[in-house]
């Protein structure tokens, strides 16, 4: 099987020749491994895409996740200065902000004046909530601006380079993320309690915008789309609020993607053991992350027994406690156990870190993953699947 065929089989709940391997890299991990110009890696489409290809080939993953799309040259506008602070560290100065780009992490942005916050109770949904989303809310103060003339160019470029040799996945952001970014976590979460009808209107407005992005992405060569929904776990909202403020909106996006003939999976960080069946009700093809203790609360065997007949599972290596902190014997033991569980209990299983690979995970630990799927992840007639 090719890498692409292997991933497609797993997402289609079919048995491939061996366990597919595909992890998401954190931005910090990518830059620690590649040591590119950090500004170019963040803002330049070809630099970013070439980096994704190099990492995929270096670590022999079966797929590529494209976490940033719609690259724009707007960052050059109003740029006052660029200062080299040392190896792999650059400061950009703008009239309204300072950006620090480095190899270790996401860009850190400091605005000279605090952003004006909206009042949820009095917000005008049609006027104040964008109908056309032109940004990705990446992190605090960090926005990746989308070029409407180049929303999906990176996918065509990647496909021109790798063709059908591996699986290409896109990524979109959940409506809840946009909502919490706009109002802040405190006001946003309180708003779900105090103004649920208004919150629902806002979430629907963001959902419509995300669906537009997803529809266009489905016309590219991607095989699947990941919905990044990190704040929908138990650490932020109850399962009851998940059912009210997450499930209806992500389900709409999922229907759009599946009707277009693409696979779609949800990535939610932290503790989700109390809502696996709710997430299955979304209609998603699969789930990613499923953080184990102590980062989350998911037991992989339990997850496969509860939802593994209907969904593929992509996970769930602990990037910190296994790949970064454990000794070699413990790291290998953890990964072998996850492979064994996925092979015997899962209909569709892709070996991956739970969340993204942490920035300081060393190269040899990432290389270990392919060595282990080759050694322990080969399906055969004797492999018992339940």
Long-range contacts (C-beta under 8 A, 24 or more apart in sequence): 2-164, 2-165, 2-166, 3-61, 3-62, 3-63, 3-165, 3-166, 3-167, 4-62, 4-63, 4-164, 4-165, 4-166, 4-167, 4-223, 6-62, 7-62, 7-63, 7-166, 7-167, 7-223, 7-224, 7-350, 8-167, 8-223, 9-348, 10-312, 10-348, 10-349, 10-350, 11-223, 11-224, 11-263, 11-265, 11-285, 11-286, 11-312, 11-348, 11-350, 12-263, 12-348, 13-312, 13-347, 13-348, 14-347, 14-348, 15-379, 15-383, 15-385, 16-379, 17-378, 17-379, 18-373, 18-374, 18-377, 18-378, 18-379, 19-339, 19-342, 19-343, 19-349, 19-350, 19-351, 19-373, 19-377, 19-379, 20-62, 20-63, 20-349, 20-350, 20-351, 20-373, 21-60, 21-61, 21-62, 21-350, 21-351, 21-352, 21-369, 21-370, 21-373, 21-377, 22-61, 22-62, 22-63, 22-64, 22-65, 22-167, 22-169, 22-314, 22-350, 22-351, 22-352, 23-59, 23-61, 23-317, 23-352, 23-353, 23-356, 23-357, 23-366, 23-369, 24-65, 24-67, 24-267, 24-288, 24-352, 24-353, 24-355, 24-356, 24-357, 25-55, 25-65, 25-356, 25-357, 26-356, 26-357, 26-358, 26-359, 27-67, 27-105, 27-106, 28-103, 28-104, 28-105, 28-106, 28-358, 28-359, 28-360, 29-356, 29-357, 29-358, 29-359, 29-361, 30-55, 31-88, 31-102, 31-103, 31-104, 31-359, 32-103, 32-104, 32-359, 32-360, 33-58, 33-363, 33-366, 35-88, 35-103, 37-90, 38-88, 38-89, 38-90, 38-101, 38-102, 38-103, 38-107, 39-82, 39-90, 39-92, 39-101, 42-101, 42-107, 43-71, 43-72, 43-73, 43-75, 44-71, 45-71, 45-150, 45-153, 45-154, 45-157, 46-157, 48-154, 49-154, 49-157, 49-158, 49-161, 50-161, 52-158, 53-158, 53-161, 53-162, 56-162, 56-166, 59-366, 59-367, 59-369, 59-370, 60-370, 61-166, 61-370, 62-166, 62-167, 62-350, 63-166, 63-167, 63-168, 63-169, 63-223, 64-158, 64-162, 64-166, 64-167, 64-168, 64-169, 65-169, 65-171, 65-226, 66-154, 66-155, 66-158, 66-168, 66-169, 66-170, 66-171, 66-222, 67-171, 67-228, 68-136, 68-144, 68-154, 69-146, 69-151, 69-152, 69-153, 69-154, 69-155, 69-170, 69-171, 69-217, 70-136, 70-144, 70-145, 70-146, 70-147, 70-148, 70-150, 70-151, 70-152, 70-153, 70-154, 71-147, 71-150, 71-153, 71-154, 72-145, 72-146, 72-147, 72-150, 73-147, 74-145, 74-147, 75-145, 97-141, 104-359, 105-359, 106-138, 106-139, 106-142, 107-142, 108-141, 108-142, 109-141, 109-142, 110-141, 111-141, 115-141, 117-183, 117-184, 117-187, 118-182, 118-183, 120-183, 120-187, 120-188, 120-191, 120-195, 120-198, 120-199, 120-202, 121-191, 121-194, 121-195, 121-198, 123-198, 123-202, 125-198, 125-201, 125-202, 125-205, 126-205, 129-182, 129-202, 129-205, 129-206, 130-209, 131-205, 131-208, 131-209, 132-209, 132-212, 133-178, 133-206, 133-209, 133-210, 133-212, 133-213, 136-173, 137-173, 137-177, 137-178, 137-181, 151-213, 151-216, 152-216, 152-217, 152-219, 152-220, 155-217, 155-220, 155-221, 155-222, 156-220, 156-221, 158-221, 159-220, 159-221, 167-223, 167-224, 168-221, 168-222, 168-223, 169-222, 169-223, 169-224, 169-225, 169-226, 170-217, 170-220, 170-222, 170-224, 170-225, 170-226, 171-225, 171-226, 171-227, 171-228, 172-210, 172-213, 172-214, 172-217, 172-225, 172-226, 172-227, 172-228, 172-253, 173-210, 173-227, 173-228, 174-210, 174-227, 174-228, 174-229, 174-231, 174-232, 174-246, 174-249, 174-250, 175-203, 175-204, 175-206, 175-207, 175-210, 175-249, 175-250, 175-253, 176-203, 176-229, 176-231, 176-232, 176-245, 176-246, 176-249, 177-228, 177-229, 177-230, 177-231, 178-206, 178-209, 178-210, 179-203, 179-206, 180-231, 185-236, 189-236, 189-237, 192-237, 192-241, 192-244, 192-245, 196-244, 196-245, 199-245, 200-245, 203-245, 203-249, 204-249, 206-249, 207-249, 207-252, 207-253, 210-253, 211-252, 211-253, 211-256, 214-253, 214-256, 214-257, 215-256, 215-260, 218-256, 218-257, 218-260, 218-261, 218-262, 219-260, 222-262, 223-262, 223-263, 224-262, 224-263, 224-264, 224-265, 224-285, 225-257, 225-262, 225-263, 225-264, 225-265, 226-264, 226-265, 226-266, 226-267, 226-288, 227-253, 227-254, 227-264, 227-265, 227-266, 227-267, 227-284, 228-267, 229-266, 229-267, 229-268, 230-267, 230-268, 230-269, 230-270, 231-269, 232-268, 232-272, 233-268, 233-269, 233-270, 233-271, 233-272, 233-275, 233-296, 234-270, 234-271, 234-272, 234-273, 234-274, 234-275, 234-297, 235-270, 235-271, 236-270, 239-274, 239-275, 239-278, 242-275, 242-278, 243-278, 247-278, 247-279, 247-281, 247-282, 250-282, 250-284, 251-281, 251-282, 251-283, 254-282, 254-283, 254-284, 255-283, 258-283, 258-285, 265-312, 265-314, 267-355, 269-295, 269-296, 269-355, 270-295, 270-296, 271-296, 271-297, 271-298, 272-296, 272-297, 272-298, 273-297, 273-298, 273-299, 273-302, 273-303, 276-303, 276-306, 276-307, 277-306, 277-307, 279-307, 280-307, 280-310, 280-311, 284-311, 285-311, 285-312, 286-311, 286-312, 286-313, 286-314, 286-348, 286-350, 287-311, 287-312, 287-313, 287-314, 287-315, 288-313, 288-314, 288-315, 288-352, 289-314, 289-315, 289-316, 289-354, 289-355, 290-315, 290-316, 290-354, 291-316, 291-318, 291-354, 291-355, 292-316, 292-318, 292-354, 294-321, 295-320, 295-321, 295-354, 295-355, 296-354, 300-338, 300-341, 300-342, 300-345, 301-341, 301-345, 304-341, 304-342, 304-345, 304-346, 305-345, 308-345, 308-346, 308-347, 308-348, 309-347, 311-348, 312-346, 312-347, 312-348, 312-349, 312-350, 313-342, 313-346, 313-348, 313-349, 313-350, 314-349, 314-350, 314-352, 315-350, 315-352, 315-353, 315-354, 316-352, 316-353, 316-354, 317-351, 317-352, 317-353, 317-354, 317-369, 318-353, 318-354, 319-353, 319-354, 319-355, 319-356, 319-357, 319-358, 319-361, 320-358, 323-353, 323-357, 323-358, 323-361, 323-365, 323-366, 324-358, 324-360, 324-361, 324-365, 331-365, 331-368, 332-368, 332-372, 335-368, 335-369, 335-372, 336-372, 336-376, 339-372, 339-373, 339-376, 339-377, 340-376, 343-377, 343-379, 343-383, 343-385, 344-383, 344-384, 344-385, 344-386, 345-385, 345-386, 346-385, 347-385, 351-377
